[in-house]
Amino acid sequence: MSLEPNEPPARIPRLGWAIAFLVATTVIAWAYMQFNETLGSRSYAAPLPQLAEAPQFELTDQEGRPFTTADLKGKIWVANFIFTRCQGPCPVITSRMAEINQALGAKAPDVKLISLTVDPDFDTPAVLKEYGERAGADGDQWKFLTGPREDVEKIISEGFLQPLMKEPSGAPLHSTRLVVVDREGMVRRFQDGNDPEVVQKILMDIGDLLREPSPEAKNE
């Protein structure tokens, strides 16, 4: 039934207002608790599991200089696998590494990024240097590595436990994962490089590892 123009609207009984107020208060309190619970779970998140020991290697960086796992001692690092002639996922994965590189900047000198070519016969240091420059890589923080094919394939398949094959055309077929390694050389996370949220996830992993005690502090 519609109201007549001069008829006052019906009032909600006091009990109705009380019930409405109680419901609203309960909803707000529940939302506040959920918000704080989310923050709390992040602040006290369980440590990342130790999945495997990262491989030892002796390779060459984009400047033509030797680069080994000794250069990563005490560092947190993120590795991925690319090749410069790739027309598939490599440009996307490289752009995400570039976002990580830019986000870290000079604020995280203890974090390094490693891009290992799966096409070492073509990807010489000079080729990798040009590729890195196009990606806007900070050469001190982000290294592009190459080496003898046999060594590279062993590092990827046996060391990082990642698949490495060839397409019928002969082009490399490789993992698109990003590997997160801690200061003690332990693999702590594999992240899918095709995930649109991978940059945020990697930065969160790095933050968790930065908050862990250093190897020196553990031995004190």
Sequence and secondary structure as in RCSB ss.txt:
>XXXX:A:sequence
MSLEPNEPPARIPRLGWAIAFLVATTVIAWAYMQFNETLGSRSYAAPLPQLAEAPQFELTDQEGRPFTTADLKGK
IWVANFIFTRCQGPCPVITSRMAEINQALGAKAPDVKLISLTVDPDFDTPAVLKEYGERAGADGDQWKFLTGPRE
DVEKIISEGFLQPLMKEPSGAPLHSTRLVVVDREGMVRRFQDGNDPEVVQKILMDIGDLLREPSPEAKNE
>XXXX:A:secstr
    TTS      HHHHHHHHHHHHHHHHHHHHHHHHHHHHHHT       EE    EEE TTS EEEGGGGTT 
EEEEEEE TT  SSHHHHHHHHHHHHHHHGGG TTEEEEEEES TTT  HHHHHHHHHHTT  TTTEEEEB  HH
HHHHIIIIIS   EEE TTS EEE  EEEEE TTSEEEEEEETT TTHHHHHHHHHHHHHHS  HHHHH 
